[in-house]
């Protein structure tokens, strides 16, 4: 599958229905609260994406050309004050954008290492199929999330290690959960706080599997009609 198909597969896994949404549309819906790289023009006219807020940028292609043409080194100048250093610095000051190392199929991203199929994200390490996210390590199929590790099939999660979760934060070993915080080892739970080792709970209350699935269907129907938001739960 390509990146678009993979994103839609994650949506289907989480919400149980086909959702016709592109990556670009997903970024608008799910990236709120995530610090994404910004599009900038370089000194040479290239386009890069960057996490830096500075005056001048360069691309990898431009730096490679400067190295090949041996134009990076400058003649030595006398240094009599910090003003002299500032002047020399000002002639060179430019930061590299769209930085990648050992990464493939990366688009509109910055600081991507050992990863593949990354879109509009930053600080991504050893991961694949990541979109509009930041600071993900050893993750796959994660979108609109931040500070995640060892996670898969997640959308709008943060500070966690999860599987198949939506809007879950500061939690670990949870799966198939929606809207939970500070939880551990939960399965099939929604709107739970500070809970551990439970299944089929809603707002820290125990339900049967059938009761839970009926309530989850109602929640999903609401999300599909309301841009994937419930007003009473805080946004990332």
N, C-alpha and C positions, 0 to 999 in steps of 0.2 A: 504494500500500500504506500501511496505517497503521503506527504504531510497533511494535505487536506482530508484525505480519506481516513487517516489515522486520528485526526482531531474529531471527526464525526463519529468514529468508532468509540472513542472515549465518552463522548456525549451520550451515545446509545447505551453504553455500559452503565453509566451513572443514572440516567433518567429513564431507561427502559423503553425508549422510542426513538425513531429516526428524527434527527433535527437537521434541517438543511441550513447549515451555517458555515461560512468560510472562515479561514484563519483571521483575515482582516476584520470580519464582523465579530468574531470571538474576542479579539483584542479590545474592541470597543465595549463589549458587554462585561468581560471578566477581568480586565486589568486594573480596575480601580484600586488604588492604594499600593500598587506595585511600581517601583521605580524602574522605568524602562530606558534603554539607551535612546539618545536623541540624534536626529539626523543633522549633519553639519557638512559644510563645504570646506575642502582643504585648500592650502595655499596654491596647489597646482590645479584646482578645479575639480578634483574628484569628490565623490560623496562617501562619507563614512558615518557610522553610528558609534556614539561614544557615551561613556559615563562621566567624562570630565567636563567641567565648566571652565574653559580657558579661552584665550583669544584666538589661538591659531592651532590648526590641526594638519596632520599629514596622513597619507595612506601608506599601506605596506608597499604598494607599487612605487610610490614616490621615494620612500626611503631606500628601497632596493636600487633605484636608479641613482640616487645620490652616492650610495656606496660604490656602485660600479664606476661612476664617473669621478670618484674620489674628490667630492666637493664638500664633505662634511668638516674636514679640518680647515682651520683658519690660521693666518699668520699670527705669531705671538705679539702681544701688545703689553706695554707697561701698565702695571696696576698700582696706582697711587692712592686710590680710595675705593669705597664700595660703589661709588658712582661709576667707576670704570668697569667693575664687574657687572653692574646692572646694564650698562650699554652693551657689553659683549653678549650677555645673556639674552637681551632683547632681540639681537640679530638671529638667534637660534631657536628661541622659545617656540616650540610647536609639539603637540602631543599626538601620539599615534592613535587612530580610531579603528574600529572594526578589528580588534586584536583577536587572533586565534592561534592556537598551537595544537597540532595533530588533530584537527577538527575537519569534518566534511559536511557538505550540505548545510552551511550556515548562512543565514540571511538576516540582514538588518540587526545585527547583534554585536556585542562587545565582551571581551574577556571570556572566551570560550576555549576550554582546554579538554582534549581527549574526548570529544563529544561529536554527535552527528545529528542531523535533522533538527536544527535549532532555529527558531524564528523569533525575532524581536525580543531578545532576552539578554541578560548580562550576568557575569560571574557564574558560568555553568561548567561543572567539572564532572567528567566521567559519566555523562548522561546521554540520552537519546530521545528524540521526539519531545522536545520542550518548546513551549510557546508562551510569549508575553509573561515571562517569569524572571525572578532574580534569585541568585544565591542558592542554586540547587546542586547537590552532590550525590552521585550514584542514583539518579532518578530516571524514570522513563514514563512517557505518556502523561506529562504533568503540564498544566496550563494555568495561567493567571495566579501563580502561587509564589511564595517567597520563603527563603530559609528552610528548605526542605532537604531531607536526606533519606536515602534508601526507600523511596516512595514510588508508587506507580498508580496510574489511572486516577489522578486527583485533579480537581479544579477548585481554585480559590481556597487553598489551604496554606497554612504557614507554621513555621517553627515546629515541625512534626516529622514523624516517620509513619506513613499510612499506606493503605491500599483501598482503592475504590471509595474515595471520600470527597465530599463537597462541603466547603465552608467549615473546616475543622482546624482548630489551632491548639498549639502547645499540648500535643497528644502523641501517643505512640502505641504501636501494635493494635491499632483500630482498623476495622474494615467495614465497608458498606454503611458508613455513618454520614449523617447530614447535621450541620449546625451543632457541633459539640466543642467544648473547651476544657483543657486540663483533664483529659481522660486517658485511661490506659486499658488495653485489652478489651475493647468493646467490639461487638458485632451487631450490625442492624439496629443502630440506635439513632435518635434524633433529639436535638435540643437538650442535651445532657451536659452537666457541669460536674467536674471533680469526681467522676464515677470510675470504677474499675471492675473488670471481669464480669460484664453483664451482656445480655442479649435481649432484643425486643423491648427496649426501654424508650419512653418518650418523656422528656422533662423530668428525668429521674424517677419515673413511675413504671412499674412492671406491667407489660401487656402480653397477651398470647401472640403467637406468630400471625394468626389471622387478623387480630385487631391491629397489630402493627402494620401489616401490609395494606390494610384498608386506609389507615391514617397516612401512610407514606404516599399512596396513590393520590390522595387529596392534596398533599403538600406539593408533589410533582406537578399536578395539574395547575396549581396556583403559580408555581415557578414559571411554567411554560407560558402563562398568560401575562406575567408581570416582570418580564426581563430578568428572571432568575433572582428575584429579591423577595424577602419578607421584611416588612417595615420594622418589626420589633426586634430583629437580630442585628447587632452592630456589624458594619462593614469592616473588612480587614483594615 
